[in-house]
Amino acid sequence: MIPAAFDYTAPSTVDEAVRALADAGEEAKVIAGGQSLIPVLRMRLAAPTTLVDIGRIPELRGIRDEGDALLIGATTTHYEVQRDPSVREHALLLKAATDTVADPQVRHRGTFGGAVAHADPAGDLLAPVLALDAELVLHGLEGPRTVAAADFFVDYFTTALRQDEILVGVRVPKHTGWGAHYEKFSRVAQAWSIVAVAAAVRVEGGVIAEARVGLTNMSSVPVRARAVESALVGQPATAEAIRAAAAHAAEGTSPTADGNADTAYRQHLARVLTSRAITAATGV
Ligand SMILES: Cc1cc2nc3c(=O)[nH]c(=O)nc-3n(C[C@H](O)[C@H](O)[C@H](O)COP(=O)(O)OP(=O)(O)OC[C@H]3O[C@@H](n4cnc5c(N)ncnc54)[C@H](O)[C@@H]3O)c2cc1C
């Protein structure tokens, strides 16, 4: 279907973009890579009156080393995240998850910030962002503000972003030397996650010193598997200890049932995939 008519503007700075959003009012929308928004427009599930294209704002693109963190610009593409050496070195979990997103064509157009702002519960980058304790940098008419990932994801496709705000970047604390793995369960290659698990671990002398585990599509928002993390710390990095900790993965969750999986099956997947993800992350 052809989308409903809209006005289009392509500002060249963040301030101009924010002003354009505010001027256009409630019915304006940001467009970045368009990989999620264009299908929505074509299906006429949304009919914004104005699109503010942030794809031509140089300051939003690229990955900056801030010392103890990486700042990933919102319009950095999935392809660029996958290939960035600093992401590989300091935030391996993001690379692992990005490797599973869609296909090369989508990864060349789709952006890291777009995926995070879209907040699809089946999206593969939300759980890693949450697990790594990232901060979201937002910019609106009143200037910049920072929101912890734990407070950013509010509900299905809903975030803490206000109407006049854009996501300018994601600040990811460095996890240098950590093992990481993203274990995704989907029906066919390149499909969305039915359930997936993001795991990062730091092993010291054969013992798990620190662990971060995030769950994809186990709720309307990404979920942190805190019980698994606590059960892992101080344990030897063995298959048995990991399996025992992973048994806690579905604690406190009540995922919705859909055509792909009912609640009990999703909880079963969370336990199995958590065990696999941590095993791969520790290299056991
Ligand atoms: C065939 C196909 C398969 C896919 N498979 C997967 C998959 O397996 N896993 C996965 O995680 N994703 C998948 N995706 C989605 C892909 O990751 C998209 O790139 C991503 O969801 C949206 O990024 P975008 O830059 O294209 O955003 P857009 O489509 O441009 O925007 C998406 C939404 O976010 C808002 N937005 C975008 N950027 C900003 C910003 N900086 N500030 C504020 N709001 C913003 C827009 O207003 C819009 O509401 C798939 C997409 C396609 C087309």
Ligand as a Chemical Component Dictionary entry (heavy atoms), coordinates in Angstrom:
data_LIG
# 
_chem_comp.id                   LIG 
_chem_comp.type                 NON-POLYMER 
_chem_comp.pdbx_formal_charge   0 
_chem_comp.three_letter_code    LIG 
# 
loop_
_chem_comp_atom.comp_id 
_chem_comp_atom.atom_id 
_chem_comp_atom.alt_atom_id 
_chem_comp_atom.type_symbol 
_chem_comp_atom.charge 
_chem_comp_atom.model_Cartn_x 
_chem_comp_atom.model_Cartn_y 
_chem_comp_atom.model_Cartn_z 
_chem_comp_atom.pdbx_ordinal 
LIG C1  C1  C 0 12.886 -7.725  7.124  1  
LIG C2  C2  C 0 13.291 -7.179  8.468  2  
LIG C3  C3  C 0 13.755 -8.039  9.441  3  
LIG C4  C4  C 0 14.128 -7.558  10.694 4  
LIG N1  N1  N 0 14.596 -8.442  11.625 5  
LIG C5  C5  C 0 15.000 -7.983  12.819 6  
LIG C6  C6  C 0 15.506 -8.884  13.802 7  
LIG O1  O1  O 0 15.644 -10.096 13.586 8  
LIG N2  N2  N 0 15.871 -8.368  15.007 9  
LIG C7  C7  C 0 15.775 -7.031  15.283 10 
LIG O2  O2  O 0 16.132 -6.628  16.384 11 
LIG N3  N3  N 0 15.313 -6.164  14.353 12 
LIG C8  C8  C 0 14.929 -6.596  13.145 13 
LIG N4  N4  N 0 14.455 -5.714  12.218 14 
LIG C9  C9  C 0 14.325 -4.278  12.570 15 
LIG C10 C10 C 0 15.637 -3.513  12.340 16 
LIG O3  O3  O 0 16.508 -3.798  13.411 17 
LIG C11 C11 C 0 15.394 -1.994  12.285 18 
LIG O4  O4  O 0 16.558 -1.436  11.835 19 
LIG C12 C12 C 0 15.065 -1.293  13.566 20 
LIG O5  O5  O 0 13.989 -1.900  14.240 21 
LIG C13 C13 C 0 14.639 0.155   13.351 22 
LIG O6  O6  O 0 15.728 0.922   12.992 23 
LIG P1  P1  P 0 15.569 2.050   11.883 24 
LIG O7  O7  O 0 16.787 2.879   11.933 25 
LIG O8  O8  O 0 15.229 1.432   10.593 26 
LIG O9  O9  O 0 14.342 2.898   12.480 27 
LIG P2  P2  P 0 13.071 3.528   11.759 28 
LIG O10 O10 O 0 12.317 2.468   11.045 29 
LIG O11 O11 O 0 13.458 4.713   10.978 30 
LIG O12 O12 O 0 12.255 4.009   13.055 31 
LIG C14 C14 C 0 11.660 3.075   13.927 32 
LIG C15 C15 C 0 10.934 3.824   15.049 33 
LIG O13 O13 O 0 11.869 4.443   15.929 34 
LIG C16 C16 C 0 11.720 5.865   15.920 35 
LIG N5  N5  N 0 13.108 6.402   15.899 36 
LIG C17 C17 C 0 14.106 5.979   15.102 37 
LIG N6  N6  N 0 15.254 6.571   15.450 38 
LIG C18 C18 C 0 14.953 7.413   16.464 39 
LIG C19 C19 C 0 15.739 8.299   17.255 40 
LIG N7  N7  N 0 17.057 8.434   17.094 41 
LIG N8  N8  N 0 15.101 9.019   18.228 42 
LIG C20 C20 C 0 13.769 8.863   18.438 43 
LIG N9  N9  N 0 12.981 8.016   17.733 44 
LIG C21 C21 C 0 13.578 7.302   16.757 45 
LIG C22 C22 C 0 10.906 6.210   14.680 46 
LIG O14 O14 O 0 10.133 7.382   14.884 47 
LIG C23 C23 C 0 10.036 4.974   14.554 48 
LIG O15 O15 O 0 8.923  5.069   15.418 49 
LIG C24 C24 C 0 14.052 -6.162  10.965 50 
LIG C25 C25 C 0 13.600 -5.276  9.982  51 
LIG C26 C26 C 0 13.207 -5.774  8.745  52 
LIG C27 C27 C 0 12.732 -4.807  7.694  53 
# 
loop_
_chem_comp_bond.comp_id 
_chem_comp_bond.atom_id_1 
_chem_comp_bond.atom_id_2 
_chem_comp_bond.value_order 
_chem_comp_bond.pdbx_ordinal 
LIG C1  C2  SING 1  
LIG C2  C3  SING 2  
LIG C2  C26 DOUB 3  
LIG C3  C4  DOUB 4  
LIG C4  N1  SING 5  
LIG C4  C24 SING 6  
LIG N1  C5  DOUB 7  
LIG C5  C6  SING 8  
LIG C5  C8  SING 9  
LIG C6  O1  DOUB 10 
LIG C6  N2  SING 11 
LIG N2  C7  SING 12 
LIG C7  O2  DOUB 13 
LIG C7  N3  SING 14 
LIG N3  C8  DOUB 15 
LIG C8  N4  SING 16 
LIG N4  C9  SING 17 
LIG N4  C24 SING 18 
LIG C9  C10 SING 19 
LIG C10 O3  SING 20 
LIG C10 C11 SING 21 
LIG C11 O4  SING 22 
LIG C11 C12 SING 23 
LIG C12 O5  SING 24 
LIG C12 C13 SING 25 
LIG C13 O6  SING 26 
LIG O6  P1  SING 27 
LIG P1  O7  DOUB 28 
LIG P1  O8  SING 29 
LIG P1  O9  SING 30 
LIG O9  P2  SING 31 
LIG P2  O10 DOUB 32 
LIG P2  O11 SING 33 
LIG P2  O12 SING 34 
LIG O12 C14 SING 35 
LIG C14 C15 SING 36 
LIG C15 O13 SING 37 
LIG C15 C23 SING 38 
LIG O13 C16 SING 39 
LIG C16 N5  SING 40 
LIG C16 C22 SING 41 
LIG N5  C17 SING 42 
LIG N5  C21 SING 43 
LIG C17 N6  DOUB 44 
LIG N6  C18 SING 45 
LIG C18 C19 SING 46 
LIG C18 C21 DOUB 47 
LIG C19 N7  SING 48 
LIG C19 N8  DOUB 49 
LIG N8  C20 SING 50 
LIG C20 N9  DOUB 51 
LIG N9  C21 SING 52 
LIG C22 O14 SING 53 
LIG C22 C23 SING 54 
LIG C23 O15 SING 55 
LIG C24 C25 DOUB 56 
LIG C25 C26 SING 57 
LIG C26 C27 SING 58 
# 
